[in-house]
Amino acid sequence: MSDMHIQIDDRPTKPALLRGLQCRCPNCGQGKMFGKYLQVVNTCTQCDEELFHHRADDGPAYLTILLVAHIIGFAVHIMWVQLRPDPLVMATVLATGAVALSLWLLPRMKGMVVGIQWARRMHGFGQNG
């Protein structure tokens, strides 16, 4: 028989993803992932995990737009069918809601993408062991 190596997933994706959604370090879940609104810290303040390897690029923005568009789309339908507000009121409410939801979701989506990259050892995250 040949030697079979079983690789143990020492970085499970689900906890890293959930920690990222909470804007926390994907390794320990304690340190903050962001120093500023969307600026990922170089290293975690709690466990010293290096986080500068991330390459989130446009993924978080795409996911944010996807979610916000679906939510606002349902809101347009419900508002128009159930409430029939004045179009200017409806546009103002939905635009304000879309901006607020986008600003709230964007760092969480970026945290999730960084967490997945960390768990899957992508873009240099796996070079330290």
Backbone bond lengths (Angstrom), bond angles and torsions (degrees), N, CA, C in turn:
res aa  C-N    CA-C-N  psi(-1)  N-CA   C-N-CA  omega(-1)  CA-C   N-CA-C  phi
1 M - - - 1.444 - - 1.514 109.59 -
2 S 1.291 114.55 143.26 1.462 119.32 177.54 1.522 109.81 -83.73
3 D 1.317 114.50 157.13 1.462 119.39 177.93 1.518 109.87 -69.66
4 M 1.296 114.05 124.24 1.463 119.01 177.93 1.523 108.13 -107.18
5 H 1.306 114.91 127.31 1.456 120.10 178.91 1.517 109.04 -103.86
6 I 1.297 114.29 123.53 1.453 119.76 176.59 1.520 107.07 -98.29
7 Q 1.320 114.72 119.21 1.449 118.94 -179.98 1.522 109.73 -86.58
8 I 1.312 115.51 123.89 1.455 121.38 179.27 1.522 107.82 -88.94
9 D 1.322 115.97 130.81 1.457 120.91 179.57 1.522 108.24 -79.58
10 D 1.342 115.56 88.70 1.453 120.09 -178.03 1.523 112.03 -79.68
11 R 1.323 116.57 -5.33 1.457 121.57 176.23 1.533 108.55 -128.02
12 P 1.311 117.78 77.66 1.461 119.66 -178.63 1.526 111.18 -62.36
13 T 1.309 115.16 140.58 1.459 121.50 -173.86 1.526 112.70 -71.65
14 K 1.316 117.74 -43.05 1.470 120.22 -174.04 1.533 113.10 -59.09
15 P 1.346 119.32 -49.96 1.471 118.00 178.60 1.532 112.45 -63.02
16 A 1.335 117.10 -38.01 1.464 120.04 178.83 1.524 110.68 -64.45
17 L 1.330 116.75 -40.77 1.457 121.94 178.32 1.532 110.35 -63.38
18 L 1.318 117.52 -45.80 1.462 121.49 -179.52 1.524 111.60 -66.05
19 R 1.322 117.05 -38.75 1.467 120.01 176.56 1.524 110.48 -65.28
20 G 1.324 115.96 -38.87 1.455 119.96 176.83 1.518 111.92 -62.75
21 L 1.332 117.10 -40.46 1.461 120.86 177.22 1.529 111.67 -62.60
22 Q 1.320 116.61 -25.55 1.462 121.57 177.40 1.523 111.85 -90.60
23 C 1.346 115.97 4.61 1.479 122.57 -178.72 1.524 111.40 60.76
24 R 1.325 115.53 38.08 1.467 122.40 178.97 1.524 110.07 -116.44
25 C 1.304 116.09 163.70 1.461 122.15 178.89 1.531 109.30 -57.80
26 P 1.330 118.16 131.27 1.463 119.66 -179.71 1.523 113.41 -68.78
27 N 1.328 117.48 -18.96 1.456 121.15 -179.06 1.530 111.86 -82.67
28 C 1.329 116.92 -55.60 1.464 119.68 -174.33 1.527 113.67 -104.51
29 G 1.314 117.81 -23.49 1.453 121.09 -178.98 1.518 113.88 77.11
30 Q 1.318 117.49 4.45 1.465 121.20 -177.36 1.526 112.42 -103.38
31 G 1.325 117.05 -48.34 1.460 121.09 -176.54 1.513 112.12 -73.72
32 K 1.313 116.18 152.79 1.460 120.94 178.31 1.523 109.46 -76.81
33 M 1.332 115.56 140.21 1.459 120.51 -179.50 1.524 111.80 -80.99
34 F 1.321 116.88 -29.55 1.455 120.50 -174.35 1.518 111.98 -112.98
35 G 1.345 115.35 135.30 1.453 120.89 173.57 1.517 110.21 -84.56
36 K 1.313 115.30 -38.05 1.463 123.20 175.18 1.518 106.44 -125.54
37 Y 1.328 117.20 -169.41 1.462 121.65 -173.50 1.525 113.11 -49.38
38 L 1.335 118.38 -52.80 1.470 121.43 179.80 1.520 113.22 -126.83
39 Q 1.314 117.90 11.45 1.461 121.35 -178.55 1.532 110.07 -89.60
40 V 1.324 115.50 110.84 1.459 120.77 179.97 1.529 108.72 -71.89
41 V 1.334 116.03 132.91 1.459 120.22 178.53 1.527 109.65 -66.55
42 N 1.323 117.05 152.18 1.471 120.73 179.95 1.523 111.63 -67.50
43 T 1.330 116.85 -43.04 1.463 121.18 178.40 1.528 109.17 -138.46
44 C 1.312 115.33 151.05 1.461 121.18 178.20 1.530 109.09 -68.74
45 T 1.316 116.46 137.23 1.463 120.38 -179.83 1.527 112.62 -74.19
46 Q 1.325 117.59 -17.14 1.466 121.32 -177.65 1.528 112.99 -96.13
47 C 1.343 116.93 -45.04 1.470 119.46 -173.39 1.532 113.29 -118.12
48 D 1.317 117.77 1.23 1.472 123.85 179.28 1.529 114.01 62.01
49 E 1.327 117.48 22.22 1.468 121.01 175.24 1.522 108.52 -69.42
50 E 1.333 115.98 132.95 1.460 120.62 178.82 1.529 109.42 -76.68
51 L 1.311 116.37 127.39 1.458 121.61 -178.82 1.526 112.85 -117.36
52 F 1.325 116.76 -0.35 1.463 119.55 -175.81 1.523 113.25 -72.44
53 H 1.310 118.41 -7.64 1.466 121.99 -178.37 1.524 113.65 -72.97
54 H 1.315 117.26 -14.45 1.465 120.76 -170.66 1.530 111.90 -58.03
55 R 1.324 114.14 149.77 1.466 122.52 174.54 1.529 107.34 -135.88
56 A 1.317 115.94 69.13 1.460 120.23 -176.60 1.530 111.65 -72.17
57 D 1.335 117.46 -35.24 1.459 123.82 178.38 1.527 111.50 49.89
58 D 1.340 117.42 -126.99 1.462 121.54 -174.99 1.526 113.66 -94.16
59 G 1.316 118.02 -0.72 1.462 120.86 -177.84 1.522 113.76 -57.46
60 P 1.348 118.95 -49.28 1.463 119.40 -179.82 1.531 112.85 -61.99
61 A 1.317 117.37 -38.73 1.468 120.19 178.90 1.530 110.24 -65.08
62 Y 1.321 116.80 -41.81 1.465 120.69 178.33 1.527 110.62 -61.53
63 L 1.321 116.86 -47.51 1.470 120.41 179.90 1.523 111.65 -62.93
64 T 1.327 116.24 -39.62 1.466 120.74 178.52 1.522 110.78 -62.71
65 I 1.333 116.31 -47.80 1.465 120.45 179.09 1.527 110.41 -60.81
66 L 1.317 116.54 -41.97 1.459 120.77 -179.74 1.532 111.28 -59.81
67 L 1.318 116.68 -48.09 1.465 120.97 -179.29 1.524 111.99 -67.73
68 V 1.333 116.26 -47.73 1.465 119.56 -177.49 1.528 110.56 -63.10
69 A 1.320 117.93 -41.98 1.461 120.79 -179.60 1.528 111.45 -61.53
70 H 1.323 116.74 -40.87 1.469 118.74 178.63 1.531 111.62 -67.81
71 I 1.314 116.73 -42.52 1.462 120.27 -179.93 1.535 110.47 -64.58
72 I 1.332 116.70 -46.41 1.465 120.43 -179.88 1.528 110.15 -66.63
73 G 1.331 116.81 -36.17 1.467 119.60 177.42 1.519 112.02 -60.09
74 F 1.324 116.69 -44.65 1.465 120.01 176.65 1.529 110.96 -65.69
75 A 1.335 116.30 -38.30 1.465 120.28 179.43 1.528 111.25 -64.22
76 V 1.335 117.21 -39.46 1.467 120.81 177.21 1.520 109.48 -59.46
77 H 1.298 115.81 -48.27 1.470 119.99 -178.87 1.529 111.39 -61.19
78 I 1.307 116.65 -49.76 1.466 120.41 -177.40 1.524 110.89 -63.62
79 M 1.354 116.04 -44.64 1.464 118.74 -179.66 1.528 111.08 -62.38
80 W 1.323 117.02 -43.81 1.456 119.24 -175.46 1.525 112.66 -71.35
81 V 1.328 115.76 -38.77 1.468 119.27 -178.56 1.533 111.27 -75.88
82 Q 1.318 117.83 -42.90 1.455 121.54 -173.61 1.534 113.93 -88.41
83 L 1.336 116.94 -40.72 1.463 119.95 -169.30 1.531 114.48 -106.85
84 R 1.318 117.30 -30.81 1.473 123.07 -176.99 1.535 112.69 49.47
85 P 1.351 117.66 55.51 1.469 118.70 179.67 1.532 111.09 -73.81
86 D 1.314 115.33 167.98 1.453 121.13 173.16 1.536 107.78 -59.25
87 P 1.329 119.32 137.76 1.470 120.65 -176.99 1.529 114.44 -56.24
88 L 1.337 117.59 -35.88 1.462 119.96 178.82 1.529 111.14 -67.87
89 V 1.308 117.01 -39.67 1.466 121.34 177.16 1.523 110.07 -64.83
90 M 1.314 115.19 -45.06 1.469 120.09 179.94 1.527 110.76 -61.63
91 A 1.325 117.49 -45.48 1.460 121.53 179.64 1.524 111.56 -62.66
92 T 1.329 116.79 -41.32 1.465 120.95 179.66 1.522 111.35 -65.20
93 V 1.313 116.09 -46.21 1.470 120.53 -179.42 1.533 110.61 -63.91
94 L 1.320 116.98 -46.25 1.464 120.13 -177.63 1.519 111.79 -69.17
95 A 1.323 118.07 -38.27 1.467 120.46 178.24 1.526 110.93 -65.03
96 T 1.327 116.22 -43.46 1.469 120.40 177.57 1.529 110.34 -63.05
97 G 1.312 116.12 -43.27 1.464 120.21 178.17 1.521 112.30 -63.55
98 A 1.328 117.04 -40.65 1.468 120.71 -179.84 1.523 111.11 -64.75
99 V 1.332 116.57 -43.68 1.469 120.08 179.39 1.534 110.43 -64.68
100 A 1.319 116.98 -47.28 1.469 120.75 -179.11 1.530 111.28 -62.16
101 L 1.314 116.67 -44.67 1.465 120.89 179.62 1.526 111.18 -64.98
102 S 1.314 116.94 -39.78 1.470 120.67 178.30 1.522 111.50 -63.66
103 L 1.325 116.51 -44.90 1.466 120.20 179.90 1.520 111.52 -65.34
104 W 1.313 117.41 -33.13 1.463 120.67 178.74 1.526 111.26 -75.45
105 L 1.328 117.55 -40.70 1.469 121.50 -175.48 1.523 114.43 -76.96
106 L 1.322 118.16 -33.69 1.463 120.83 -171.82 1.536 114.29 -55.51
107 P 1.338 120.37 -48.72 1.472 118.09 177.74 1.531 112.92 -65.40
108 R 1.313 117.80 -31.73 1.466 120.57 179.00 1.524 110.98 -69.59
109 M 1.323 116.76 -38.71 1.464 120.34 176.69 1.529 110.65 -67.42
110 K 1.331 116.90 -39.14 1.464 119.73 177.65 1.527 110.06 -65.71
111 G 1.325 116.84 -42.44 1.463 120.63 176.88 1.516 111.64 -59.99
112 M 1.330 116.44 -40.28 1.459 120.69 178.24 1.523 111.17 -63.76
113 V 1.322 117.29 -44.62 1.468 121.17 179.93 1.527 110.32 -63.71
114 V 1.321 117.51 -43.55 1.469 120.64 177.99 1.526 110.18 -63.63
115 G 1.320 117.44 -40.88 1.467 121.29 177.86 1.519 112.26 -61.04
116 I 1.327 117.21 -42.42 1.468 120.95 177.69 1.518 110.39 -64.98
117 Q 1.331 117.06 -43.67 1.459 120.30 179.02 1.523 110.57 -62.00
118 W 1.319 117.28 -40.62 1.461 120.69 178.97 1.534 110.19 -64.43
119 A 1.329 117.20 -46.57 1.469 121.11 -177.40 1.527 111.59 -64.19
120 R 1.306 117.38 -36.80 1.471 122.05 -177.84 1.526 112.66 -90.26
121 R 1.331 116.33 4.51 1.475 122.67 178.42 1.525 111.77 57.10
122 M 1.302 115.56 42.88 1.465 121.07 179.98 1.513 110.92 -89.95
123 H 1.315 117.39 153.19 1.459 124.96 170.87 1.540 113.37 56.09
124 G 1.295 118.58 40.41 1.456 121.61 176.11 1.501 115.28 94.03
125 F 1.315 119.25 -4.40 1.464 120.76 179.87 1.526 112.55 -67.73
126 G 1.313 119.33 -20.81 1.446 120.73 -176.37 1.519 115.41 -97.25
127 Q 1.317 117.60 5.50 1.466 120.22 -174.71 1.514 113.97 -77.56
128 N 1.337 117.91 -17.28 1.455 120.22 -176.87 1.524 113.68 -95.82
129 G 1.302 117.08 5.38 1.460 116.70 177.50 1.455 115.57 123.43
